[in-house]
Amino acid sequence: MATGTLTISLDAVVQNWRALDAMSQSGVQTAAVIKADGYGLGSDRVAKSLANAGAKTFFVATAQEGAKVRQALGPGLEIMVFGGHMRGDTDIINDLHLTPLLNSVEQLTRHFEALPSAPFGIQLDSGMNRLGMEPGEWAAVRDVALGQGPALVMSHLACADEPDHPMNDFQCDVFLEMTAGVQAPLSLAATGGTLLGPKFHFDMVRPGIGLYGGLPFADATPTVHLSLPIIQVRDVLEGEAVGYGNAYIAKSARRVATVSAGYADGLIRAIGNDAKVYAGDTVCPVIGRVSMDLITVDITDLSGTPDALDILCPHQTVDDLADSAGTIGYEILTSLGHRYERRYA
Ligand SMILES: *Cc1c(COP(=O)(O)O)cnc(C)c1O
């Protein structure tokens, strides 16, 4: 079979959720961020597993993403939408019982006019300047909003993956000021904030990447294993080139495997410069350029020719692979392609 096998461990996702849940006190709810199709792992499968483990609140980026999650979960559990209540989303929010996190006075007005008795949350900007009401806006609508009983009042940290960054305490103080006297449940922390400690936990933590085994949750259990079949093997002589642009020239005789997966499968071109794959415990360098469907690998040091090589495995996590591409684990996960045979374990 000329397609890679992506094995996704839902048990590992649950284990990570439980480990993150154990970091906060028992009164603090641990939600689950499953936007971008569960960071590429499948939001339906992830949501169901975490619901079985006890997660009660799920976060998606858009109402459209919420539809797949509602279908998987059925009625009851809460699905919150970071993007809030956008024009055109009223029906889907209403029909599927999604809870938009209202980001602006405009969204608040839209929601209260269209769906006056439907649940909502409030997203505040505490300094990141990405989503949420600024202090002035919030002051203007605060009494009206709180009168309607928001399900959550939340904000988001910009630098939580850097524990010593002064922005963390600064944003925490801004959030405390903006929510003084608020009775609704409060939330500030994603994965990074969950790791920062109790001061950042408030009533709910909202980890995403940590559930999927990525940094900044350094003790996370990896959730994905990706194995790529070798399609062809050849001997390359000293001085011969491999791949597009003759980007690799053999300095000595080499044995080269052509492996089935490329940038169309999420192996972004930037990994090409120093990516590695593994044959069991033996490391093999990726050589030449990543092409759409294929990469080429120097397997000279292997004693035989395996059927497949691993690119995500215990020796190489999503963050290791991200390093070789100058990116972050989040991007590796959310780029995982749809040509792989996906196996859930
Ligand atoms: C993506 C996101 C999260 C989850 O962040 P992680 O770093 O993946 O844990 C939480 N809150 C908001 C507002 C987000 O956009």
Ligand as a Chemical Component Dictionary entry (heavy atoms), coordinates in Angstrom:
data_LIG
# 
_chem_comp.id                   LIG 
_chem_comp.type                 NON-POLYMER 
_chem_comp.pdbx_formal_charge   0 
_chem_comp.three_letter_code    LIG 
# 
loop_
_chem_comp_atom.comp_id 
_chem_comp_atom.atom_id 
_chem_comp_atom.alt_atom_id 
_chem_comp_atom.type_symbol 
_chem_comp_atom.charge 
_chem_comp_atom.model_Cartn_x 
_chem_comp_atom.model_Cartn_y 
_chem_comp_atom.model_Cartn_z 
_chem_comp_atom.pdbx_ordinal 
LIG C1 C1 C 0 -6.251 27.657 20.588 1  
LIG C2 C2 C 0 -6.737 28.295 21.827 2  
LIG C3 C3 C 0 -6.626 27.608 23.058 3  
LIG C4 C4 C 0 -5.830 26.347 23.209 4  
LIG O1 O1 O 0 -4.460 26.701 23.134 5  
LIG P1 P1 P 0 -3.290 25.626 23.325 6  
LIG O2 O2 O 0 -2.058 26.453 23.324 7  
LIG O3 O3 O 0 -3.375 24.735 22.139 8  
LIG O4 O4 O 0 -3.533 24.911 24.581 9  
LIG C5 C5 C 0 -7.240 28.169 24.165 10 
LIG N1 N1 N 0 -7.882 29.366 24.073 11 
LIG C6 C6 C 0 -7.969 30.057 22.926 12 
LIG C7 C7 C 0 -8.677 31.360 22.900 13 
LIG C8 C8 C 0 -7.385 29.550 21.765 14 
LIG O5 O5 O 0 -7.458 30.242 20.624 15 
# 
loop_
_chem_comp_bond.comp_id 
_chem_comp_bond.atom_id_1 
_chem_comp_bond.atom_id_2 
_chem_comp_bond.value_order 
_chem_comp_bond.pdbx_ordinal 
LIG C1 C2 SING 1  
LIG C2 C3 SING 2  
LIG C2 C8 DOUB 3  
LIG C3 C4 SING 4  
LIG C3 C5 DOUB 5  
LIG C4 O1 SING 6  
LIG O1 P1 SING 7  
LIG P1 O2 DOUB 8  
LIG P1 O3 SING 9  
LIG P1 O4 SING 10 
LIG C5 N1 SING 11 
LIG N1 C6 DOUB 12 
LIG C6 C7 SING 13 
LIG C6 C8 SING 14 
LIG C8 O5 SING 15 
# 
